[in-house]
Amino acid sequence: MEKEEGMTETDQPNLVSEQDILDNLEAKAKKYLRGSKTNLEGLTDKKLTHKLKQKENYYIQSAKTAARFEEYLKPSEGGFLEAENDLEKTWKFKQEEIVKEVDLRSAGKAFDMILPDLGPYTINYLPNGRYVLLAGRKGHLAMIDALNLNLVKEFQVRETVRDVTFLQNEQFFAVAQKKYPYIYNRQGVEIHCLKEHGKTLKLDYLEKHFLLVSSNSFSQLHYQDISTGQMVVTIKTGLGPTGIMRSNPYNSVISLGHSGGKLTMWKPTSNKPLITMLCHSGPLTAVAHHSNGNLIATAGMDGKVKIWDLRKFETVKTIHERCQTLDFSQRGLLGLGLGSRVQVLKDDFRVYMNHSLAKGYKVETVRFRPYEDVLGFGHSNGFSNILIPGSGEPNFDSFVANPFETLKQRRQKEVHGLLNKLPPESIMLEPDRIGTVRERRREKPGKKEREERREKAIEEAKEEREEKKKTKGRSKPSKLAKKKQEEVFRAKKRFLEEEKREKEERSEKRAKVEEREEMVKDLPVSLQRFVGKKPV
C-alpha cells in the first residue's frame, strides 16, 4: 500500500491488530482459569476423555468471558491510608481531615449520636453490615439501618440491659436483661422469655448452627437451638461468672475470659474446656478472634494486650495498654477501646489510626462494620462511627452476606440456612478433620500372633553377627556364647512381661466381678443396678 503524500510512518494512527486483542484477552483469562489444564494422555476410555475435554473447553470459555467483561465487573481493591515518607505517621491524621477528602457517601458514614441519659451503649452489627443494634444499659433499645441511616425501631424495656445480639437476620434479636434474656422481633414485640438461661451476662449467636449461646452469673454456659427451641446443653464452667465471651468465626468455638487470668475454649459436646490458657496475671477484660481462626487477642487488668498464635500457643505481640474492649476487622485490623480513646492496629500490630473522644466519655464496645471501612463504638454518651480506610472487605459474596438483599432473597437465605444447618457435634478446634477417615484402632494381637512374634525375636537374637576383635580375652568363644544367651533371654523377657501383665489384669477384673456379685446377692433386684456407681 502506498503512503499518502505528506504523511510519515510516525504520523499514521496507532491501529491495534486483532491478534494483539486476542493475546491480551488470553493473558487476562489466565487468572480466571481453574488451575492448570488436565493431562488426558494416560486415559484409555474415549467417552471419559471426550467429556473431560468438553469440560475443559467450558472452563476456558467462561474464563475468556469473565476477562472480556472484567472492566465492567472489576472487583474492588481495598486500600489503606499510606504515609508519603518515614516522617509522616498515619495515626496523626484526624477524622476531620479524612472526611474532607472522601466522597459524600463515605463522609456521611462518620457521625456522632449523642444519647447522654441512657448509656453506656453496647452495639452489634448484622453479619452483612446492613443493620446495627444499640442497647443502653438503662433499657434503651434501637435498631438502625446503617446503609440509609434510618431508624427502624426504638423502644424502652425499663430495666437493665447487659448485652444484645442479632439472630438469623434482622427480624429477630436477643437481649440480655436484668433477670432473663428476651427475644424481640423487628417491631419491638416480645416473642420469648428464656428463663432457663437465668441472669445472663453475655450473648452470642452461631449462625451456621442456629445456636444462641449465653453466659450467666451462675458460671453456666447455655447452648439453645433457636430453630427448634430446644436447650442443647448446659455446661458448668466451675471458674466463676464471666461477662467476657466471644465466638471464633472459623470454627464456632466459644472463648471465655475469667477473673483468674485464664482463657478457656468450649464446644457443646464437651463438659470440660478444650483449651485452658493462662494469658494474664489479672482478670481478663476483653477477647477477640481473627477471621482466619489462628490469632486471638486478649486484654487484662494487668495493663497488657496480648496477641496469641493458637497454632503454637505463643505470644506474637504484647502491647502495654489498659484496654476494655477489642475487635478484629475482616482484613485483620485490631480495634482497641482505651478509656476515652480508640486505637486501631494494622496487620503488623503497629499503630495505624487514633481517635480521641470528648473528655469524660468512656468506650464500652468496639465493633468493625462488615464490608465497610467503618468502626462503630458505643460509649457512655451514645454511639459513634469513624472511618478506618482498609478495614472492611471490599467485595461481598451475595450467597454469604448481601447488604442489599431483598425480601425474597432474605427468605431464600433463611430456608437454605435451615437446610444446611450444621449439628452441634461439628463444632471442634480443627473443622478440617470433618470428612476424613478416622485411624483404625490397634487391636490386641492373638495368641498365635504373639507366638510368631516371639519366635521371630528369638531367631533374630540367635543370628550370628560379626564381632569386633577385642583384647584381654573378651573375644573368647565362651564369652561370645554367654553374650548370645543374654540377648535371647532379653528377647524372651519382653514377651513374658506382657503375658504376666495381661494375667494380672484378667485376675483384677475377675476379682471385681466376684466382689460385685457378693454385694448384689443380698440386695433386691430394684437396687442391684446402683451397685458400684459413684455417689453424686
Salt bridges, closest charged atoms under 4 A:
GLU9 OE2 - LYS3 NZ 2.96
GLU70 OE2 - LYS31 NZ 2.50
GLU82 OE2 - LYS346 NZ 3.89
ASP145 OD1 - ARG130 NE 2.86
GLU154 OE2 - HIS140 NE2 2.66
GLU170 OE2 - ARG186 NH1 3.67
GLU170 OE2 - ARG410 NH1 3.49
ASP225 OD2 - LYS421 NZ 2.82
ASP302 OD1 - HIS280 ND1 3.18
ASP309 OD1 - ARG311 NE 3.08
GLU321 OE1 - ARG341 NH2 3.62
ASP327 OD1 - ARG246 NH2 2.84
GLU364 OE2 - ARG137 NH2 2.99
GLU372 OE1 - LYS109 NZ 2.50
GLU443 OE2 - ARG440 NH2 3.61
GLU467 OE1 - LYS483 NZ 3.90
GLU487 OE1 - ARG465 NH1 3.90
GLU499 OE2 - ARG454 NH1 3.87
GLU502 OE1 - ARG450 NH1 3.61
GLU518 OE2 - LYS521 NZ 3.33
